[in-house]
Amino acid sequence: MRINLDENLPAELARSLAGLGHDVQTVPGEGIAGSDDDTVRDAARREGRFLITQDLDLSDARKLQPGSHPGILLVRMRTPGRLALTARVASLFREEPVERWTGCLLVATDHKLRIRRPR
């Protein structure tokens, strides 16, 4: 899967996902760190990359209808430390059928994963 990690996620996560065989780009690596949400979202969409973020503004289903983008995973953890975030997201990519996430809006919490699929 082609993935774009938002700047609010740890660099270790990029290495972990790449180790699972994914093509991972980061917002800082693209030179758009500090950019507004539209710029980050549009860069991921333009490159056909699944976006992973903690930014609630990038998960508004009214503005970002499932199917209108390559896919977005919003990570919402009770204690979002570097190690916990990396472990949670990496475990989802190891254990879930990520190939079915194209175009979906997903929310991952500490123990749940909710998926809104395109209609």
C-alpha positions in Angstrom: 0.0 0.0 0.0 1.2 3.5 -0.7 1.0 5.5 2.6 1.5 9.1 3.6 2.2 9.7 7.3 1.1 13.0 8.8 3.8 15.0 10.7 2.0 14.2 14.0 3.1 10.6 13.9 6.4 9.2 14.9 9.2 8.5 12.4 9.5 5.0 13.8 6.1 4.2 12.3 7.3 4.9 8.8 10.2 2.4 9.3 7.8 -0.1 10.8 5.3 0.1 7.9 8.1 0.1 5.3 9.3 -3.1 7.0 5.9 -4.7 6.3 6.4 -4.0 2.6 4.5 -0.7 2.3 5.7 2.4 0.3 5.7 5.0 3.0 6.2 8.8 2.5 6.0 11.4 5.3 4.6 14.9 5.3 8.0 16.3 6.5 9.8 14.1 3.8 7.6 15.8 1.1 8.6 19.2 2.4 5.1 20.2 3.4 5.4 20.0 7.2 3.5 22.9 8.8 1.1 23.1 5.8 -2.6 23.4 6.3 -4.9 20.3 6.2 -6.0 20.8 2.7 -2.4 20.8 1.4 -1.7 17.6 3.3 -4.9 15.9 2.1 -4.4 17.0 -1.5 -0.8 15.8 -1.6 -1.9 12.3 -0.4 -4.8 12.3 -2.9 -2.6 13.5 -5.8 -0.1 10.7 -5.2 -2.7 8.1 -4.5 -1.5 7.6 -0.9 -3.5 6.3 2.1 -3.2 9.0 4.8 -2.6 8.2 8.4 -3.0 11.1 10.9 -4.1 12.1 14.4 -5.6 15.3 13.1 -9.4 15.4 13.6 -9.8 18.0 10.8 -8.6 15.4 8.3 -11.4 13.0 9.3 -14.5 15.0 8.7 -16.7 12.6 6.8 -18.9 15.5 5.6 -16.0 17.1 3.8 -14.1 13.9 3.0 -16.7 11.4 1.9 -15.4 7.8 1.7 -14.5 7.1 -1.9 -13.4 10.7 -2.5 -9.8 10.0 -1.4 -7.4 7.0 -1.4 -8.2 6.4 2.3 -7.7 8.0 5.7 -6.9 6.4 9.0 -7.5 8.6 12.0 -5.6 7.3 15.1 -7.3 8.4 18.4 -5.6 6.8 21.4 -6.1 7.6 25.1 -2.4 8.0 25.6 -0.8 8.6 22.2 2.8 8.2 23.0 5.4 7.5 20.4 5.7 3.8 21.2 2.0 3.2 21.7 1.1 4.9 18.3 3.7 2.9 16.5 2.6 -0.4 18.0 -1.1 0.2 17.5 -0.8 1.2 13.8 1.7 -1.4 12.9 -0.5 -4.1 14.5 -3.4 -3.0 12.4 -1.3 -3.2 9.3 -0.2 -6.7 10.2 -3.5 -8.1 11.3 -6.2 -6.4 9.2 -7.1 -6.8 5.5 -5.6 -3.4 4.6 -6.1 -4.0 0.9 -9.9 -3.4 1.6 -9.3 0.0 3.1 -9.0 1.9 -0.3 -11.3 4.9 -0.2 -12.4 4.2 3.4 -12.4 6.5 6.4 -11.2 4.6 9.4 -10.9 5.5 13.1 -8.6 3.4 15.3 -8.8 3.7 19.1 -6.8 1.7 21.6 -9.1 -1.3 21.1 -11.4 -0.7 18.2 -11.3 0.0 14.5 -14.3 1.7 12.9 -14.6 1.7 9.1 -16.7 3.9 6.9 -16.7 2.5 3.4 -17.6 4.2 0.1 -21.2 3.8 -0.9 
